[in-house]
Amino acid sequence: MGSTVVEILARLGIGIFVIVDFDVVEESNLTRQSGFTKNDVGKSKVEVIKKHIYYEYF
């Protein structure tokens, strides 16, 4: 749910918010978390979603 909320906040124009997640992307996340792709498996969730949001909305 977190990656979806982050995307919604970015679409709404919220430019500054804090993302805290100490987990890495796992293959099981791909079916329910839209911000990640298969290439992101093993990477920090925060770093991946930060890059995705930045390039997509700002």
Distance bins in CASP14 RR format, pairs under 12 A and 6 or more apart:
PFRMAT RR
TARGET T0000
AUTHOR 0000-0000-0000
RMODE 2
METHOD distances of the structure
MODEL  1
1 7 0 0 0 0 0 1 0 0 0 0 0
1 8 0 0 0 0 0 1 0 0 0 0 0
1 21 0 0 0 0 0 1 0 0 0 0 0
1 29 0 0 0 0 0 1 0 0 0 0 0
1 32 0 0 0 0 1 0 0 0 0 0 0
1 33 0 0 0 0 1 0 0 0 0 0 0
1 34 0 0 0 0 0 1 0 0 0 0 0
1 35 0 0 0 0 0 1 0 0 0 0 0
2 8 0 0 0 0 1 0 0 0 0 0 0
2 9 0 0 0 0 1 0 0 0 0 0 0
2 17 0 0 0 0 0 1 0 0 0 0 0
2 19 0 0 0 0 1 0 0 0 0 0 0
2 20 0 0 0 0 0 1 0 0 0 0 0
2 21 1 0 0 1 0 0 0 0 0 0 0
2 23 0 0 0 0 0 1 0 0 0 0 0
2 29 0 0 0 0 0 1 0 0 0 0 0
2 32 0 0 0 0 0 1 0 0 0 0 0
2 33 1 0 0 1 0 0 0 0 0 0 0
2 34 0 0 0 0 0 1 0 0 0 0 0
2 35 0 0 0 0 1 0 0 0 0 0 0
2 36 0 0 0 0 0 1 0 0 0 0 0
2 45 0 0 0 0 1 0 0 0 0 0 0
2 46 0 0 0 0 0 1 0 0 0 0 0
2 49 0 0 0 0 1 0 0 0 0 0 0
2 53 0 0 0 0 0 1 0 0 0 0 0
3 9 0 0 0 0 0 1 0 0 0 0 0
3 10 0 0 0 0 0 1 0 0 0 0 0
3 19 0 0 0 0 1 0 0 0 0 0 0
3 21 0 0 0 0 1 0 0 0 0 0 0
3 23 0 0 0 0 0 1 0 0 0 0 0
3 25 0 0 0 0 1 0 0 0 0 0 0
3 29 0 0 0 0 1 0 0 0 0 0 0
3 30 0 0 0 0 0 1 0 0 0 0 0
3 32 0 0 0 0 1 0 0 0 0 0 0
3 33 1 0 1 0 0 0 0 0 0 0 0
3 34 1 0 0 1 0 0 0 0 0 0 0
3 35 1 0 1 0 0 0 0 0 0 0 0
3 36 1 0 0 1 0 0 0 0 0 0 0
3 37 0 0 0 0 0 1 0 0 0 0 0
3 40 0 0 0 0 0 1 0 0 0 0 0
3 45 1 0 0 1 0 0 0 0 0 0 0
3 46 0 0 0 0 0 1 0 0 0 0 0
3 48 0 0 0 0 1 0 0 0 0 0 0
3 49 1 0 1 0 0 0 0 0 0 0 0
3 50 0 0 0 0 0 1 0 0 0 0 0
3 52 0 0 0 0 1 0 0 0 0 0 0
3 53 0 0 0 0 1 0 0 0 0 0 0
3 56 0 0 0 0 0 1 0 0 0 0 0
4 10 0 0 0 0 0 1 0 0 0 0 0
4 11 0 0 0 0 0 1 0 0 0 0 0
4 29 0 0 0 0 0 1 0 0 0 0 0
4 32 0 0 0 0 1 0 0 0 0 0 0
4 33 1 0 0 1 0 0 0 0 0 0 0
4 34 1 0 1 0 0 0 0 0 0 0 0
4 35 1 0 0 1 0 0 0 0 0 0 0
4 36 0 0 0 0 0 1 0 0 0 0 0
4 49 0 0 0 0 0 1 0 0 0 0 0
4 52 0 0 0 0 0 1 0 0 0 0 0
4 53 0 0 0 0 0 1 0 0 0 0 0
5 11 0 0 0 0 0 1 0 0 0 0 0
5 12 0 0 0 0 0 1 0 0 0 0 0
5 14 0 0 0 0 0 1 0 0 0 0 0
5 17 0 0 0 0 1 0 0 0 0 0 0
5 19 0 0 0 0 1 0 0 0 0 0 0
5 21 0 0 0 0 0 1 0 0 0 0 0
5 33 0 0 0 0 0 1 0 0 0 0 0
5 34 0 0 0 0 0 1 0 0 0 0 0
5 35 0 0 0 0 0 1 0 0 0 0 0
5 49 0 0 0 0 0 1 0 0 0 0 0
5 53 0 0 0 0 0 1 0 0 0 0 0
6 12 0 0 0 0 0 1 0 0 0 0 0
6 13 0 0 0 0 0 1 0 0 0 0 0
6 14 0 0 0 0 1 0 0 0 0 0 0
6 15 0 0 0 0 0 1 0 0 0 0 0
6 17 1 0 0 1 0 0 0 0 0 0 0
6 18 0 0 0 0 0 1 0 0 0 0 0
6 19 1 0 0 1 0 0 0 0 0 0 0
6 20 0 0 0 0 0 1 0 0 0 0 0
6 21 0 0 0 0 1 0 0 0 0 0 0
6 33 0 0 0 0 0 1 0 0 0 0 0
6 34 0 0 0 0 0 1 0 0 0 0 0
6 35 0 0 0 0 1 0 0 0 0 0 0
6 36 0 0 0 0 0 1 0 0 0 0 0
6 45 0 0 0 0 1 0 0 0 0 0 0
6 46 0 0 0 0 1 0 0 0 0 0 0
6 48 0 0 0 0 0 1 0 0 0 0 0
6 49 1 0 1 0 0 0 0 0 0 0 0
6 50 0 0 0 0 1 0 0 0 0 0 0
6 51 0 0 0 0 0 1 0 0 0 0 0
6 52 0 0 0 0 1 0 0 0 0 0 0
6 53 1 0 0 1 0 0 0 0 0 0 0
6 54 0 0 0 0 0 1 0 0 0 0 0
6 56 0 0 0 0 0 1 0 0 0 0 0
6 57 0 0 0 0 0 1 0 0 0 0 0
7 13 0 0 0 0 0 1 0 0 0 0 0
7 14 0 0 0 0 0 1 0 0 0 0 0
7 17 0 0 0 0 0 1 0 0 0 0 0
7 19 0 0 0 0 0 1 0 0 0 0 0
7 33 0 0 0 0 1 0 0 0 0 0 0
7 34 1 0 0 1 0 0 0 0 0 0 0
7 35 1 0 0 1 0 0 0 0 0 0 0
7 36 0 0 0 0 0 1 0 0 0 0 0
7 49 0 0 0 0 1 0 0 0 0 0 0
7 50 0 0 0 0 0 1 0 0 0 0 0
7 52 1 0 0 1 0 0 0 0 0 0 0
7 53 1 0 0 1 0 0 0 0 0 0 0
7 54 0 0 0 0 0 1 0 0 0 0 0
7 56 1 0 0 1 0 0 0 0 0 0 0
7 57 0 0 0 0 1 0 0 0 0 0 0
8 14 0 0 0 0 1 0 0 0 0 0 0
8 17 0 0 0 0 0 1 0 0 0 0 0
8 34 0 0 0 0 0 1 0 0 0 0 0
8 35 0 0 0 0 0 1 0 0 0 0 0
8 53 0 0 0 0 0 1 0 0 0 0 0
8 57 0 0 0 0 0 1 0 0 0 0 0
9 15 1 0 0 1 0 0 0 0 0 0 0
9 16 0 0 0 0 1 0 0 0 0 0 0
9 17 1 0 1 0 0 0 0 0 0 0 0
9 18 0 0 0 0 0 1 0 0 0 0 0
9 19 0 0 0 0 1 0 0 0 0 0 0
9 49 0 0 0 0 0 1 0 0 0 0 0
9 53 0 0 0 0 1 0 0 0 0 0 0
9 57 0 0 0 0 1 0 0 0 0 0 0
10 16 0 0 0 0 0 1 0 0 0 0 0
10 17 0 0 0 0 1 0 0 0 0 0 0
10 19 0 0 0 0 0 1 0 0 0 0 0
10 35 0 0 0 0 0 1 0 0 0 0 0
10 49 0 0 0 0 1 0 0 0 0 0 0
10 50 0 0 0 0 0 1 0 0 0 0 0
10 52 0 0 0 0 1 0 0 0 0 0 0
10 53 1 0 1 0 0 0 0 0 0 0 0
10 54 0 0 0 0 1 0 0 0 0 0 0
10 55 0 0 0 0 0 1 0 0 0 0 0
10 56 1 0 0 1 0 0 0 0 0 0 0
10 57 1 0 1 0 0 0 0 0 0 0 0
10 58 1 0 0 1 0 0 0 0 0 0 0
11 53 0 0 0 0 1 0 0 0 0 0 0
11 56 0 0 0 0 1 0 0 0 0 0 0
11 57 1 0 0 1 0 0 0 0 0 0 0
11 58 0 0 0 0 0 1 0 0 0 0 0
12 53 0 0 0 0 0 1 0 0 0 0 0
12 57 0 0 0 0 1 0 0 0 0 0 0
13 53 0 0 0 0 0 1 0 0 0 0 0
13 56 0 0 0 0 0 1 0 0 0 0 0
13 57 1 0 0 1 0 0 0 0 0 0 0
13 58 0 0 0 0 1 0 0 0 0 0 0
14 53 0 0 0 0 0 1 0 0 0 0 0
14 57 0 0 0 0 1 0 0 0 0 0 0
14 58 0 0 0 0 0 1 0 0 0 0 0
15 50 0 0 0 0 0 1 0 0 0 0 0
15 53 0 0 0 0 1 0 0 0 0 0 0
15 54 0 0 0 0 0 1 0 0 0 0 0
15 57 0 0 0 0 1 0 0 0 0 0 0
15 58 1 0 0 1 0 0 0 0 0 0 0
16 53 0 0 0 0 0 1 0 0 0 0 0
16 58 0 0 0 0 0 1 0 0 0 0 0
17 46 0 0 0 0 0 1 0 0 0 0 0
17 49 0 0 0 0 0 1 0 0 0 0 0
17 50 0 0 0 0 0 1 0 0 0 0 0
17 53 0 0 0 0 1 0 0 0 0 0 0
18 46 0 0 0 0 1 0 0 0 0 0 0
18 50 0 0 0 0 0 1 0 0 0 0 0
19 35 0 0 0 0 0 1 0 0 0 0 0
19 44 0 0 0 0 0 1 0 0 0 0 0
19 45 0 0 0 0 1 0 0 0 0 0 0
19 46 1 0 1 0 0 0 0 0 0 0 0
19 47 0 0 0 0 1 0 0 0 0 0 0
19 48 0 0 0 0 0 1 0 0 0 0 0
19 49 1 0 0 1 0 0 0 0 0 0 0
19 50 1 0 0 1 0 0 0 0 0 0 0
19 51 0 0 0 0 0 1 0 0 0 0 0
19 52 0 0 0 0 0 1 0 0 0 0 0
19 53 0 0 0 0 1 0 0 0 0 0 0
19 54 0 0 0 0 0 1 0 0 0 0 0
20 44 0 0 0 0 0 1 0 0 0 0 0
20 45 0 0 0 0 1 0 0 0 0 0 0
20 46 1 0 0 1 0 0 0 0 0 0 0
20 49 0 0 0 0 0 1 0 0 0 0 0
20 50 0 0 0 0 0 1 0 0 0 0 0
21 29 0 0 0 0 0 1 0 0 0 0 0
21 33 0 0 0 0 0 1 0 0 0 0 0
21 36 0 0 0 0 0 1 0 0 0 0 0
21 43 0 0 0 0 0 1 0 0 0 0 0
21 44 0 0 0 0 1 0 0 0 0 0 0
21 45 1 0 1 0 0 0 0 0 0 0 0
21 46 1 0 1 0 0 0 0 0 0 0 0
21 47 0 0 0 0 1 0 0 0 0 0 0
21 48 0 0 0 0 1 0 0 0 0 0 0
21 49 0 0 0 0 1 0 0 0 0 0 0
21 50 0 0 0 0 0 1 0 0 0 0 0
22 44 0 0 0 0 1 0 0 0 0 0 0
22 45 0 0 0 0 1 0 0 0 0 0 0
22 46 0 0 0 0 1 0 0 0 0 0 0
22 47 0 0 0 0 0 1 0 0 0 0 0
23 29 0 0 0 0 1 0 0 0 0 0 0
23 33 0 0 0 0 0 1 0 0 0 0 0
23 36 0 0 0 0 0 1 0 0 0 0 0
23 40 0 0 0 0 0 1 0 0 0 0 0
23 41 0 0 0 0 0 1 0 0 0 0 0
23 42 0 0 0 0 1 0 0 0 0 0 0
23 43 0 0 0 0 0 1 0 0 0 0 0
23 44 0 0 0 0 1 0 0 0 0 0 0
23 45 1 0 1 0 0 0 0 0 0 0 0
23 46 0 0 0 0 1 0 0 0 0 0 0
23 47 0 0 0 0 0 1 0 0 0 0 0
23 48 0 0 0 0 0 1 0 0 0 0 0
23 49 0 0 0 0 0 1 0 0 0 0 0
24 36 0 0 0 0 0 1 0 0 0 0 0
24 40 0 0 0 0 1 0 0 0 0 0 0
24 41 1 0 0 1 0 0 0 0 0 0 0
24 42 1 0 1 0 0 0 0 0 0 0 0
24 43 1 0 0 1 0 0 0 0 0 0 0
24 44 1 0 1 0 0 0 0 0 0 0 0
24 45 1 0 0 1 0 0 0 0 0 0 0
24 46 0 0 0 0 1 0 0 0 0 0 0
24 47 0 0 0 0 1 0 0 0 0 0 0
24 48 0 0 0 0 1 0 0 0 0 0 0
24 49 0 0 0 0 0 1 0 0 0 0 0
25 32 0 0 0 0 0 1 0 0 0 0 0
25 33 0 0 0 0 1 0 0 0 0 0 0
25 35 0 0 0 0 1 0 0 0 0 0 0
25 36 1 0 1 0 0 0 0 0 0 0 0
25 37 0 0 0 0 1 0 0 0 0 0 0
25 38 0 0 0 0 1 0 0 0 0 0 0
25 39 0 0 0 0 1 0 0 0 0 0 0
25 40 1 0 1 0 0 0 0 0 0 0 0
25 41 1 0 1 0 0 0 0 0 0 0 0
25 42 1 0 1 0 0 0 0 0 0 0 0
25 43 1 0 1 0 0 0 0 0 0 0 0
25 44 1 0 0 1 0 0 0 0 0 0 0
25 45 1 0 1 0 0 0 0 0 0 0 0
25 46 0 0 0 0 0 1 0 0 0 0 0
25 47 0 0 0 0 1 0 0 0 0 0 0
25 48 1 0 1 0 0 0 0 0 0 0 0
25 49 0 0 0 0 1 0 0 0 0 0 0
25 52 0 0 0 0 0 1 0 0 0 0 0
26 32 0 0 0 0 0 1 0 0 0 0 0
26 33 0 0 0 0 1 0 0 0 0 0 0
26 36 0 0 0 0 1 0 0 0 0 0 0
26 38 0 0 0 0 0 1 0 0 0 0 0
26 40 0 0 0 0 1 0 0 0 0 0 0
26 41 1 0 0 1 0 0 0 0 0 0 0
26 42 1 0 0 1 0 0 0 0 0 0 0
26 43 0 0 0 0 0 1 0 0 0 0 0
26 44 0 0 0 0 0 1 0 0 0 0 0
26 45 0 0 0 0 1 0 0 0 0 0 0
26 48 0 0 0 0 0 1 0 0 0 0 0
27 33 0 0 0 0 0 1 0 0 0 0 0
27 36 0 0 0 0 1 0 0 0 0 0 0
27 37 0 0 0 0 0 1 0 0 0 0 0
27 38 1 0 0 1 0 0 0 0 0 0 0
27 39 0 0 0 0 0 1 0 0 0 0 0
27 40 0 0 0 0 1 0 0 0 0 0 0
27 41 1 0 1 0 0 0 0 0 0 0 0
27 42 0 0 0 0 1 0 0 0 0 0 0
28 36 0 0 0 0 0 1 0 0 0 0 0
28 38 0 0 0 0 0 1 0 0 0 0 0
28 41 0 0 0 0 1 0 0 0 0 0 0
28 42 0 0 0 0 0 1 0 0 0 0 0
29 35 0 0 0 0 1 0 0 0 0 0 0
29 36 1 0 1 0 0 0 0 0 0 0 0
29 37 0 0 0 0 0 1 0 0 0 0 0
29 38 0 0 0 0 0 1 0 0 0 0 0
29 40 0 0 0 0 1 0 0 0 0 0 0
29 41 0 0 0 0 1 0 0 0 0 0 0
29 42 0 0 0 0 1 0 0 0 0 0 0
29 43 0 0 0 0 0 1 0 0 0 0 0
29 45 1 0 0 1 0 0 0 0 0 0 0
29 48 0 0 0 0 0 1 0 0 0 0 0
29 49 0 0 0 0 0 1 0 0 0 0 0
30 36 1 0 1 0 0 0 0 0 0 0 0
30 37 1 0 0 1 0 0 0 0 0 0 0
30 38 1 0 0 1 0 0 0 0 0 0 0
30 39 0 0 0 0 0 1 0 0 0 0 0
30 40 0 0 0 0 1 0 0 0 0 0 0
30 41 1 0 0 1 0 0 0 0 0 0 0
30 42 0 0 0 0 0 1 0 0 0 0 0
30 45 0 0 0 0 0 1 0 0 0 0 0
30 48 0 0 0 0 0 1 0 0 0 0 0
31 37 0 0 0 0 0 1 0 0 0 0 0
31 38 0 0 0 0 0 1 0 0 0 0 0
33 40 0 0 0 0 1 0 0 0 0 0 0
33 41 0 0 0 0 0 1 0 0 0 0 0
33 45 0 0 0 0 1 0 0 0 0 0 0
33 48 0 0 0 0 1 0 0 0 0 0 0
33 49 0 0 0 0 1 0 0 0 0 0 0
33 52 0 0 0 0 0 1 0 0 0 0 0
34 40 0 0 0 0 0 1 0 0 0 0 0
34 48 0 0 0 0 0 1 0 0 0 0 0
34 49 0 0 0 0 0 1 0 0 0 0 0
34 52 0 0 0 0 1 0 0 0 0 0 0
34 53 0 0 0 0 0 1 0 0 0 0 0
34 56 0 0 0 0 0 1 0 0 0 0 0
35 43 0 0 0 0 0 1 0 0 0 0 0
35 45 0 0 0 0 1 0 0 0 0 0 0
35 46 0 0 0 0 0 1 0 0 0 0 0
35 48 1 0 0 1 0 0 0 0 0 0 0
35 49 1 0 0 1 0 0 0 0 0 0 0
35 50 0 0 0 0 0 1 0 0 0 0 0
35 51 0 0 0 0 0 1 0 0 0 0 0
35 52 1 0 1 0 0 0 0 0 0 0 0
35 53 0 0 0 0 1 0 0 0 0 0 0
35 55 0 0 0 0 0 1 0 0 0 0 0
35 56 0 0 0 0 1 0 0 0 0 0 0
36 42 0 0 0 0 1 0 0 0 0 0 0
36 43 0 0 0 0 1 0 0 0 0 0 0
36 44 0 0 0 0 0 1 0 0 0 0 0
36 45 1 0 0 1 0 0 0 0 0 0 0
36 46 0 0 0 0 0 1 0 0 0 0 0
36 47 0 0 0 0 0 1 0 0 0 0 0
36 48 1 0 1 0 0 0 0 0 0 0 0
36 49 1 0 0 1 0 0 0 0 0 0 0
36 51 0 0 0 0 0 1 0 0 0 0 0
36 52 0 0 0 0 1 0 0 0 0 0 0
37 43 0 0 0 0 0 1 0 0 0 0 0
37 48 0 0 0 0 1 0 0 0 0 0 0
37 49 0 0 0 0 0 1 0 0 0 0 0
37 51 0 0 0 0 0 1 0 0 0 0 0
37 52 0 0 0 0 1 0 0 0 0 0 0
38 48 0 0 0 0 0 1 0 0 0 0 0
39 48 0 0 0 0 1 0 0 0 0 0 0
39 51 0 0 0 0 0 1 0 0 0 0 0
39 52 0 0 0 0 0 1 0 0 0 0 0
40 46 0 0 0 0 0 1 0 0 0 0 0
40 47 0 0 0 0 1 0 0 0 0 0 0
40 48 1 0 1 0 0 0 0 0 0 0 0
40 49 0 0 0 0 1 0 0 0 0 0 0
40 50 0 0 0 0 0 1 0 0 0 0 0
40 51 0 0 0 0 1 0 0 0 0 0 0
40 52 0 0 0 0 1 0 0 0 0 0 0
41 48 0 0 0 0 1 0 0 0 0 0 0
42 48 0 0 0 0 1 0 0 0 0 0 0
43 49 0 0 0 0 0 1 0 0 0 0 0
43 50 0 0 0 0 0 1 0 0 0 0 0
43 51 0 0 0 0 1 0 0 0 0 0 0
43 52 0 0 0 0 0 1 0 0 0 0 0
44 50 0 0 0 0 1 0 0 0 0 0 0
44 51 0 0 0 0 0 1 0 0 0 0 0
45 51 0 0 0 0 0 1 0 0 0 0 0
45 52 0 0 0 0 0 1 0 0 0 0 0
46 52 0 0 0 0 0 1 0 0 0 0 0
46 53 0 0 0 0 0 1 0 0 0 0 0
47 53 0 0 0 0 0 1 0 0 0 0 0
47 54 0 0 0 0 0 1 0 0 0 0 0
48 54 0 0 0 0 0 1 0 0 0 0 0
48 55 0 0 0 0 0 1 0 0 0 0 0
49 55 0 0 0 0 0 1 0 0 0 0 0
49 56 0 0 0 0 0 1 0 0 0 0 0
49 57 0 0 0 0 0 1 0 0 0 0 0
50 56 0 0 0 0 0 1 0 0 0 0 0
50 57 0 0 0 0 0 1 0 0 0 0 0
50 58 0 0 0 0 0 1 0 0 0 0 0
51 57 0 0 0 0 0 1 0 0 0 0 0
51 58 0 0 0 0 0 1 0 0 0 0 0
52 58 0 0 0 0 0 1 0 0 0 0 0
END
